[in-house]
Amino acid sequence: MSAPLDRRIGEALARPVNGPVRAFAERLGRHAGALAVLFYGSNLRTGAVDGVLDFYVLCDGPPERGIWPRVSYHEWPWPGDADKPAAMLRAKVATMSLATFGKAASGDLLDTTIWARFVQPSAIAWQRDAAAGLLVRDAVAAAAVTAVRLAIALGPEQGLVQDYWRALFRATYRAEFRVEKPGREDSILSADPPHYQGLLPLAAEAAGIAMVRDGDTLRPRMDDSEQRAILRWWRRRRRLGKPYNLVRLVKASTTFDGAARYAAWKVERHTGIPVTLSPWRERHPVLAAPAVLWTVWREQARRARNGQP
């Protein structure tokens, strides 16, 4: 990695996190004997503590075998302090080794979720010590390089910074098993434009990709052979993306207490389509998933035909 990219990633990961979230992260991290806890998602941007908080708990030890991460749902009654009133905090927690996280961030694994997710803003909400924080920083910097190499390979010969990010996020969303509305990539980019504007050229430099700038227009200098190699790397991950993510979702549902309630909240949040949870659906989220997804897709199609958002 390069010093400018490391510095920018380190500053981004050190962004302020409010008291309840930091306290929740510390509880989770200490309970797991973790190295660090990453916080990401819309609550990081807004500072709100409602809804479901998103954490990655990164542990010491060798890379996991099989399907990862382990996913769980946690609730904790925040007692309140002078700045924030008492509240029930809820969190979706993914737990994995930092070794696996780093390999996935570097693009060495088939997974697409780590580098695509953590090129977006995140923060270290808790760390065991400064050394652990540096290891997390290095992994997140590797995610930025992996993502930007693909963004440039997929993007136009010349364009604005957002054109490359948009190409990346469109491709990764299509490769995963997701229910977000079309145009989700634009809402991601508009949430924090300075983050993406500054990150792309630094990650490209760290990847050894030269950039010619003409005002706001960029022209990356990527060799044809390098572009072909990156696109071959991506085609394999794109083909396996949906099956791999479906297996991961099925596995997560067997260890995720409250999986059905969380999934219903997530679907409605991203599509605007409410999901009715019967007692049977709550007890059998995996068996209920196909019918729920079919209902959502059918409603999305109906709204599209009628010109509804």
matplotlib code that plots the C-alpha trace (Angstrom):
import matplotlib.pyplot as plt

x = [0.0, 1.0, 1.5, -1.2, -3.8, -2.9, -3.2, -6.6, -8.0, -6.7, -8.3, -11.6, -11.7, -11.0, -14.2, -16.3, -18.8, -21.4, -21.3, -24.0, -22.6, -19.1, -20.2, -22.2, -19.1, -16.9, -19.3, -19.4, -15.6, -14.7, -17.2, -15.7, -12.1, -11.8, -9.1, -11.5, -15.1, -16.0, -19.1, -20.7, -24.0, -26.5, -26.4, -22.7, -23.6, -26.6, -25.4, -28.8, -29.2, -32.6, -33.2, -30.4, -26.8, -24.2, -21.0, -18.2, -16.4, -12.8, -11.1, -7.6, -6.7, -6.3, -8.7, -12.0, -12.9, -16.3, -18.9, -18.3, -19.0, -21.0, -24.1, -26.0, -28.6, -28.1, -30.2, -28.8, -30.6, -28.4, -28.8, -28.4, -26.0, -25.8, -25.7, -28.0, -31.2, -31.8, -32.7, -32.9, -30.1, -30.3, -27.4, -26.7, -23.2, -20.9, -18.0, -15.0, -11.2, -9.2, -7.1, -10.1, -11.2, -7.8, -7.7, -11.2, -10.4, -7.3, -9.5, -7.8, -11.1, -14.3, -16.2, -17.3, -18.9, -16.0, -14.1, -17.3, -18.8, -15.7, -14.7, -17.7, -17.4, -16.8, -15.3, -13.4, -15.9, -13.6, -10.1, -8.1, -5.0, -3.2, -1.6, -5.0, -6.2, -3.3, -4.1, -7.7, -6.5, -4.3, -7.1, -9.5, -6.8, -6.5, -10.3, -10.0, -7.3, -9.3, -12.4, -10.8, -8.9, -12.2, -14.0, -11.4, -11.5, -15.3, -15.6, -15.2, -11.9, -12.4, -15.0, -15.8, -14.9, -18.5, -18.7, -16.1, -17.7, -21.1, -19.8, -18.3, -21.4, -23.8, -21.7, -21.3, -25.0, -26.0, -23.6, -25.0, -28.3, -30.0, -33.4, -32.3, -34.1, -32.3, -30.2, -29.0, -25.5, -26.5, -27.8, -24.5, -22.4, -24.6, -24.3, -20.6, -19.2, -15.9, -15.2, -15.3, -13.8, -10.7, -10.4, -10.3, -7.1, -5.2, -6.3, -5.4, -2.0, -1.5, -2.5, 0.1, -2.5, -1.6, -4.3, -4.4, -6.7, -8.4, -10.4, -12.9, -12.4, -10.1, -8.3, -6.9, -3.8, -4.5, -2.7, -5.0, -3.4, -4.0, -7.6, -8.2, -6.8, -9.0, -12.1, -11.3, -10.9, -14.2, -16.1, -15.5, -16.7, -19.7, -20.8, -20.5, -21.8, -25.5, -25.1, -22.4, -24.4, -27.6, -25.6, -24.3, -27.8, -29.1, -26.3, -26.8, -30.5, -29.7, -27.6, -29.3, -31.8, -34.6, -33.6, -37.1, -37.8, -34.5, -35.0, -38.5, -37.2, -34.4, -36.6, -39.1, -36.3, -34.7, -37.8, -40.6, -42.6, -43.9, -43.5, -46.1, -44.6, -46.8, -45.8, -44.8, -42.5, -40.9, -40.1, -39.0, -37.3, -35.4, -38.5, -40.4, -37.8, -38.7, -42.4, -41.4, -39.0, -41.5, -44.0, -41.5, -40.4, -44.0, -44.9, -41.8, -42.9, -46.4, -45.2, -42.8, -45.7, -47.8, -45.0, -44.9, -41.6]
y = [0.0, 3.6, 6.1, 8.6, 5.9, 4.5, 7.9, 8.6, 5.2, 5.7, 9.1, 7.7, 4.8, 7.2, 9.2, 9.9, 7.3, 8.2, 6.9, 4.3, 2.7, 2.7, 1.2, -1.5, -2.3, -2.6, -5.1, -7.2, -7.0, -7.9, -10.7, -12.2, -11.6, -9.6, -7.5, -4.8, -4.0, -2.1, -0.1, 0.8, 1.5, 4.3, 4.8, 5.7, 8.5, 9.8, 9.2, 7.7, 4.6, 3.5, 0.6, -2.1, -1.2, -3.0, -4.3, -6.6, -8.2, -9.1, -11.8, -13.2, -16.6, -18.4, -18.0, -19.8, -22.8, -23.1, -20.3, -17.2, -14.9, -16.0, -13.8, -13.0, -10.5, -8.6, -6.3, -4.2, -1.6, 1.5, 3.1, 6.6, 9.4, 13.2, 13.2, 10.3, 9.1, 5.5, 3.3, -0.3, -0.8, -3.5, -4.8, -7.3, -8.7, -10.5, -12.2, -13.5, -13.7, -10.6, -13.0, -14.0, -10.4, -9.4, -12.1, -11.3, -7.5, -8.3, -10.1, -13.5, -15.2, -15.7, -13.4, -10.0, -8.6, -7.5, -5.2, -3.9, -3.1, -1.7, 0.6, 2.5, 4.5, 2.6, 3.3, 1.4, 1.6, -0.4, -1.9, -4.0, -1.8, 0.4, -2.6, -4.1, -0.9, -0.8, -4.3, -3.3, -0.2, -2.3, -4.6, -1.8, -0.1, -3.4, -3.4, 0.0, -1.1, -4.2, -2.2, 0.6, -1.8, -3.4, 0.0, 1.2, -2.0, -1.8, 2.0, 4.2, 5.1, 8.6, 10.0, 11.5, 9.9, 8.9, 7.1, 4.6, 4.0, 3.7, 1.0, -0.9, -0.8, -1.7, -4.7, -5.9, -5.5, -7.5, -10.2, -10.6, -11.9, -8.6, -6.9, -3.2, -0.9, -0.1, 3.1, 2.0, 3.0, 6.6, 6.8, 5.3, 7.9, 10.8, 10.0, 10.9, 12.4, 13.6, 10.1, 8.7, 11.7, 11.5, 7.7, 6.7, 8.5, 7.4, 3.8, 3.9, 5.2, 2.5, -0.1, 1.4, 2.8, 6.3, 8.9, 11.8, 14.6, 17.3, 19.3, 16.9, 14.3, 11.4, 9.1, 6.0, 4.5, 0.7, -1.7, -3.9, -7.0, -5.9, -5.0, -8.4, -10.1, -8.1, -8.9, -12.6, -12.4, -10.7, -13.0, -16.0, -14.1, -12.7, -16.2, -17.6, -14.5, -15.3, -19.0, -18.2, -15.4, -17.6, -20.3, -17.7, -16.4, -19.9, -20.6, -17.2, -17.9, -21.0, -19.0, -15.6, -15.3, -13.1, -13.7, -13.4, -10.1, -8.7, -9.8, -8.3, -5.0, -5.0, -5.8, -3.1, -0.6, -1.1, -1.7, 0.0, -3.2, -4.5, -8.2, -9.9, -12.3, -15.2, -17.3, -20.0, -17.6, -16.6, -20.2, -21.2, -18.2, -20.4, -22.2, -19.0, -17.1, -18.1, -17.1, -13.8, -13.0, -14.0, -11.6, -8.8, -9.3, -9.5, -6.3, -4.5, -5.6, -4.4, -1.0, -0.7, -1.4, 1.2, 3.8, 3.7, 4.2]
z = [0.0, -0.3, 2.5, 1.1, 0.9, 4.3, 5.8, 4.2, 5.2, 8.8, 9.1, 7.7, 10.1, 13.0, 12.3, 15.4, 16.5, 19.1, 22.7, 22.6, 19.4, 20.8, 24.0, 22.2, 20.0, 23.0, 24.6, 21.5, 20.9, 24.5, 24.6, 21.4, 22.4, 19.2, 17.7, 16.5, 15.7, 12.4, 12.2, 8.9, 7.2, 7.2, 11.0, 10.7, 8.3, 10.3, 13.9, 14.6, 16.9, 15.7, 13.3, 13.2, 13.7, 11.5, 13.0, 11.8, 14.7, 13.6, 15.7, 16.0, 14.6, 11.2, 8.3, 8.6, 6.5, 4.8, 4.7, 6.8, 8.5, 11.5, 11.7, 14.9, 16.1, 19.4, 21.5, 24.3, 26.5, 26.4, 29.9, 28.6, 29.5, 29.4, 25.6, 24.6, 26.3, 27.2, 24.2, 23.1, 20.6, 18.0, 15.9, 13.1, 13.9, 11.4, 13.2, 11.3, 11.6, 10.6, 8.5, 6.4, 6.2, 4.9, 2.2, 1.0, 1.0, -1.2, -3.7, -3.1, -2.3, -4.4, -2.1, -3.5, -0.4, 1.7, -0.7, -2.2, 1.2, 2.9, 0.1, 1.4, 4.6, 7.9, 11.3, 13.9, 16.8, 19.1, 18.9, 21.3, 20.8, 18.3, 16.5, 15.9, 14.4, 12.0, 10.8, 10.1, 8.3, 6.0, 5.2, 4.4, 2.2, 0.3, -0.2, -1.8, -4.2, -5.2, -5.8, -7.7, -10.0, -11.0, -11.2, -13.7, -15.7, -16.0, -16.4, -19.4, -21.0, -19.5, -17.2, -13.9, -10.6, -10.0, -13.4, -12.2, -8.8, -10.5, -12.8, -9.9, -7.7, -10.5, -11.3, -7.7, -6.9, -10.0, -9.0, -5.5, -4.2, -3.3, -3.3, -3.5, -6.0, -9.2, -8.8, -5.3, -6.4, -6.9, -3.3, -2.0, -3.9, -3.0, 0.7, 0.9, -2.3, -0.8, 0.4, -3.1, -4.8, -2.7, -2.5, -6.1, -7.3, -4.2, -4.5, -8.3, -7.4, -4.9, -7.6, -9.9, -12.3, -13.6, -14.1, -16.5, -15.2, -17.3, -14.9, -13.4, -16.1, -15.5, -18.0, -16.4, -18.0, -17.6, -20.0, -22.1, -20.7, -17.1, -17.9, -19.5, -16.5, -14.1, -16.1, -16.2, -12.4, -12.2, -14.5, -12.3, -9.2, -11.1, -12.2, -8.7, -6.9, -6.5, -5.6, -3.1, -1.5, -1.4, 0.4, 2.8, 3.5, 4.1, 6.6, 8.3, 8.8, 10.9, 13.4, 13.3, 16.1, 14.9, 11.2, 9.9, 11.6, 10.5, 6.9, 6.7, 8.1, 5.5, 2.6, 3.4, 4.1, 0.7, -1.5, 0.3, 0.2, 3.5, 4.3, 6.5, 9.0, 10.0, 13.0, 10.5, 8.6, 11.8, 12.8, 9.3, 7.6, 5.1, 3.9, 3.8, 1.8, -1.7, -1.3, 0.3, -2.4, -5.1, -3.5, -3.4, -7.0, -8.2, -6.4, -7.8, -11.3, -10.8, -9.6, -12.5, -15.0, -13.3, -13.1, -9.4, -7.4]

ax = plt.figure().add_subplot(projection="3d")
ax.plot(x, y, z, "-o")
ax.set_aspect("equal")
plt.show()
